[in-house]
Amino acid sequence: MQLERFRSYSKNIQSILVWNILFCFGLGIHLVLYNLYLEGIVQDDAMIGKIIGLNFLAQALIYIPAGLFSDRVGSKKGVIVGVILFTIALVGNLFASTPDSLSFWGFMIGIGHAASIVTFVPLLTEYSNSEEKKNLFTFAFSTGTLFTFLGTLLGGIFSDGFQTIFDITQTESMRLTLGFTILIFVFCLIPLLFVKKNALNVSSKKQTSIFSIIKNKPGVLLPLMKFSTSKVFAGVSLGIISPFLNLFFMHKFSLTPSNISFVLAAGTLATVIFMSYNSKITNRISEVKTVSLYHLISIPAIILLGWTQSIWIAIVAFIIFRSANFGLNPIVSKLMMDGVDQEIRGLTNSFGFMAQSICISLLGPISMYIVQIAGTEKGYFLLCLISAAGSLIAGVYFLYAFGQKKNQLVGKMENQPV
């Protein structure tokens, strides 16, 4: 069924989806090993928090320039430039050995990562027609998440396998595995070369200054600010604990990289399944209420994750938390792309990512400082409580901000006098 749906899309969309699959596979390997690799080199939780914070700070700084660049030259070129920057930064990171150099390349990784992903939703929007858009976002996010699952699953297995086969240290095996991801990111650029301009995106592309758009249509700022604010609250929920979940399982339950891969992969696979029910749930209770519901579902899960001493209960809690928080992404993306002016879709997407990344960049060093001061047990539990509070605020705010009819909201924006 999924293969038939893939074939139903245009050649351009098929090429974009193949790029997304390869990129997500490499990203899955990178995400499961990056923190563990830093742990093996610097062996300092506070420094790891600082590096991760700089990574997300770089993302926050580049999102808007990347969005403006995307709106100006096209989403395809924006993605290609982002992946090239990301790959260069990953190469530099492999040869870094001091906290300062790791911090610098962590910052550069954030720039490349952000520039790569911020233009993905506008890229899908630019090259798809109205019929394709109906299920495209859910399909793209679910297939991307599925291959992130495969990368997450295989990342730790590859690392442990290289350690055994080549009789090297765990840090060296992770470095070798991370080097493999660089090749994946290089190859993922090939499908984008087959994405060609057509009448759909050529006719809709406008070379209008973003400042002119805002001046002539001040109403476009309202949904932009609303979506950005919702991302801030979601960023608190995710940013305080999510970047450090692999360290959480290693510190609290003494899991190996391959075991951590299995746990994180299970969460990613569950997210794919969770996303497959999005359309059924949104048809029943609306898209806005579904997003709010997902935020609220994650609250008991994250509290249980921080409280329990059982690895199996922790795994189940993590799966629910991850599925709820990431399962809402395609719904929010569709609401966002449908609810803003076509000419500022890239900028709106950038503002949302920027707001969330600022939260994570600020919370990263604080998170690891709390763990270092309070200890593993109490420290991570406090992080989970803060995350629960963020989810509660995010769920309530989203329902309040977007609870009115979407068409009425769009109508107000378009008809607002200049």
N, C-alpha and C positions, 0 to 999 in steps of 0.2 A: 504493500500500500504506500509506504513512504517512497519507494523507488518510483512508483507510478506518479506520485505527486511531484517528485523531482523532475521527471521527464516532461511534466505538463508546463513547466516554466520555460521562459525564453532562453536562448543560448547565453545571453548576457547574465541572466540571473543564475543559471547553472554554473557558469564560470565563477561568479562571485561566491556561490555556496561551496564550491570545491576549495577556493582559497580559504574560506572560513573554516572548513573542516581541517585542512592542513595546519592552519595557524593555531586553532584551538588544541590540536593534538600536541604540537610543540609547546604551547603555553601550559598545558596540563603537566607535562614533565617538568617544566621550569618552576611552576608554582609549588609543586610538592617538595622540591629539593632545594630551592633557593635559600630559605631560612635555615634549613639544616646545614647547608654548605657554609653559610655565614657563621653558624654556631661552631663548626669545626675549625674555622680560622681564627675568629676573634675571641670565642669562648667568654662572651660578656653580654648578658641579657640587655643591659642598658644601651650598649653600643649597637646591638642588633635593632633595638627599638628606634634608635637614632637613624640608622641606615634606612630602615623601612619608612620612617617618617620623611626622610629626604626624598625617597622614591615617590611617595604620594604627593609631596610638595611639588616636585617637578611635574607630575601629572596635572596638578591644579594650575600651575603656571602656563602650561602649554595647551590646555584644552581650548581656550578661547582663540589664541592665534591659529591653532590647527583647524578650528571650526571656520574661522574667517578665510583661511587659505582654501579650505574645502569649498566654501561658497563661491570663492573667486575663480579657482582654476578647475574645479570639479572634484568629486569625491574619489574617483579612481586614482588621480595623481596624489591626492592626500594620503591615501592608504599606502601607496607604493613608497612615498617618501618616509612615512612612519615606520614601515617594516625595515627599510634600509637603516634608519637611525637605530632602531631596536637591535638589529643584528650586530652593528658595529659596537654598541654598548655591551652586548653580551660577550663579544670577543674580548674587549678590554677588561671586563669583570673577571674572566678566567685567569688573566695574568696578574691581577691585583693580589697583594699579600699583606698590606697594612690597612689599619682602620681608615686612614685618610683616603687612600686610593679606592678602597671598597665603597666609601661614602660617595666619592666622586662618580664612580661608575654606577652606583645605585641610583644616583640622581639622573644620570644619562639614560639608564634603563627605563626610568619613569617617563622621561620625555618620549623615547621611542615607543614605549608601550601605549601611552596615551594617544600619540599621534596616529597609531595604527588602528585603535579601536573606536576613537571618537567619530570617525567618518564612516563607520560600518552601516549604521542605521540610515544616514543620508544616502549612502551608496545604494542600499536596497531600494530606498524610496525613489531615487533618481532614475533607476533603470527598470522599474516595474510599473505595470499599468494598474488600474483600479481593481480589476478582477484578480490579479495576482496578489494584491495587498491583503486580501481577506484573511488568508492563513499563512502568508509569507513570513511574518515576524515570528510567530510561534514555531513554524517549521525551521527557520534559520537558527533561532536560539536553541531549540531542542536538539537539532543535529550537531550544532557547535558544542553544546553541553555534553552530548554523547561522546564526542571525540576528545573533549577535555577529560571525560571519565577514563577513556582508554589511555590517554597520556598520563593521567594521575596514577592509574593502576600500574602501568608498565614502568613509570619513572623509578620507583623504589626497587622494583624487581630487577631492572637493568643495573641499577647502582650496586645492589647486593651481589648480583651475578658477576659484574666486572670485578668486584672486590675478591670474590672467590677464585675466578678464572685466572686473573693476572696477579693475585697475591699482593694487592696494594692496600693502602689504608682506606678507611671509609670516606675521608675527605677527597682523596685522589680519585676514587671511583665515582663520587658525585661530580667532580670536575669533568671527568671523561663523559659522563652521561649528559651533563649540561652542554658540553661541546657538540654532542650529537644533535641537540635541539637547534643549534645554529644552522646546521645543514637543512633541517626541516624548514626553517624560516626563509632560507634562500630559495628552496624549491617551491614554497607556497606562492611566490611571486609569479610563477609561470602562468597559472590560470588567468591572472588579471590581464595578461597580454592579449587574451582572446576577447576581452570585453570591448565592444565597439560602440561608437556613438550611433544613435538612431534618431528617428524623427521625434520620438517621445521626449528624450532628454535635451535634444538640440533646440526644440521649439520652446521648451519651458525654461531654458537657462537665461537668466537676465544678468547683465553686468551693471547692477545698480549698487551704489554705495550703501553699506549697512546703516550708516548714519542718516542717509537720505530716507531710507525706509522707515527708520524710527521717527524721524522728524515729520514725515507725511502720514504715518500711521502709528501714533503714540500708543494706541490700544494693543499693539503687538507685545508690549513690554509686560502686560498683566499676566498672561499665561506663562511667559518666560520666567518671571519672578516666582510664580506659584510652583512651577515644577522644580525650580532651583531650591526653594525652601523645603519642599518635600524631600529632596535629595540630601539636604543637610541633616534632617532628622534620621533618615535611613542610614546616613554615614555614621552617625553616633552608634546606632545599633550594630553595624558591621565593623566599623573601624576600631572599636575598642578591643575586639577579640578575634575577628575573622582572620586577619593576616597572620595570627600567631597560633592557629589551631594545631598545626603540625608540631610546633614546640610544646603546646599544651599536652598532646598525647605522648610526646617523648618524655617530658618532665614528670607528668603525673602517673603515667602507666608504663614507662620505660619501654616503649615500643621501638622496634627497628624501622629503618626507612621503608622496607618492603611492607611491613605491617601497617605503617602509617599510610602508605599508598593504598592498601586495601580499604582502610577506613575512609579516607578522603574520596576514593573512587566510588565507594558505596553511596556516599552522600551525593556525588555528582550524578550517578546513575538514577538514584531516587528523584533527583531534580528533573531529569528527562521525563520520567513517568508522571511526576507532578505536573509538568508543563502540558502533557498530553491531555489533561483534563481541563485545561484553561478555558477552552471554548465552551464546554458543557456548563462550567460554573458561571462564566460570564453571561451566557444566554439565560441563565436562571435568575441571577441576582444583580446583574450589571457589572461592567468592568471596574468602576470605581469601588463598589462594595467588595469586589473580589480582592482588589489590592489591599484594602483595609483589613479584610479577613485574614489574608496571608500574614500581614504584620502581627496581628493579634495571636495567630496560631504559634508564632515563633517564641512568644514570651514564656510559656511554661517549659518549652523545650530547652531554652538556653539556661533557665534557672536550674533545671534538673541536670543539665550537663555540668554545671559548676559544682553542684552539691554532691552528686553520686560518687561512690567509691568503686562501683562496678563498671568494668570496662564495657560490658555488653549494654547496660543501660545508657552509658555515655555515648556509645555508638548510635543507638536508636535516637537519643535526644539530638545528637549532632545531625543525623540524617533529616529529622523533622525541621530543625532550625535552618539548615542549608536549603532544603527544598522550598520552604516557605519564603525565605528571603530572596532567593534567586529565581524562583518560579514566577514571581510577579514581574520580572524585567520585561518580557515581551509585551505584556499588557500595558505597562507604563510607557514603553516605547511607542506603541501604537497610539495610545491616548495623546502622547506628546506630539507625534508627527501629524496627527489629524487635527490637533487643537491649536497649532501655530501657523503663522503665515509661511507659505512655501519658501519665501526668500530668506527666512532666518531659521530654517530647520537645523542647519549645521551649527549655527550659533547657539540655539536653544539646547541642542544636545550637548554642546561644549560647556555651557553654563551649568547644566545638571551634573555632568561629570566633575567639573571643577569644584562645585559646592561639596560634593561627596568626598572628593580627594583632599580638600582642605581639612575636613573633619578628621580623616584618617591620618593625615600628615601631622596634625596636632596631637592626636590621641596615641599615635604609635609610641613615641618616647615615654609618654605618661603611662601607658599600659605596662611596658617592661619595667619601668621604675617602680610601679605598684607591686609587681611580682617580685622584684629584687628586694624591696623593703618588707613586704608582708609575708613573703615566702610563697612557695608554689601553691599550697592548698588554699590559704586565705586569699592570696593575690588573684588567682584565676577566678575564684568565686565572686570576688568584688567586681571583676571585669564583666562577668556574666550578669550580675545584677544591673550594672550600668547599661549593658546591652539591652536588657529587658525593658528598662525605662525608655530607651531610645525607640524601641519597637512600638511601645504603647503610644508615645507622642506621635510617631510617624503614622500609625494607623488612624488615630483620631483626626490628625490634621488633614490627611489625604481625603477622608470622607467629608470633612468640613469644607475644604477648598474646592473640591471637584464634584461635590454631590449633586449640583444642579445639572440640568440637561446639557449635554455637550453642545448640541446644536444652538441652544440659547446662548451659551457662552461665546461660541464662535461668532454668532450673529451680533452680539454686543461689541465684540472686538472690531468686526469689519465695519460696523455702522458708527463707531465712535467718531465724533467730529474732530477735525484737526484744528 
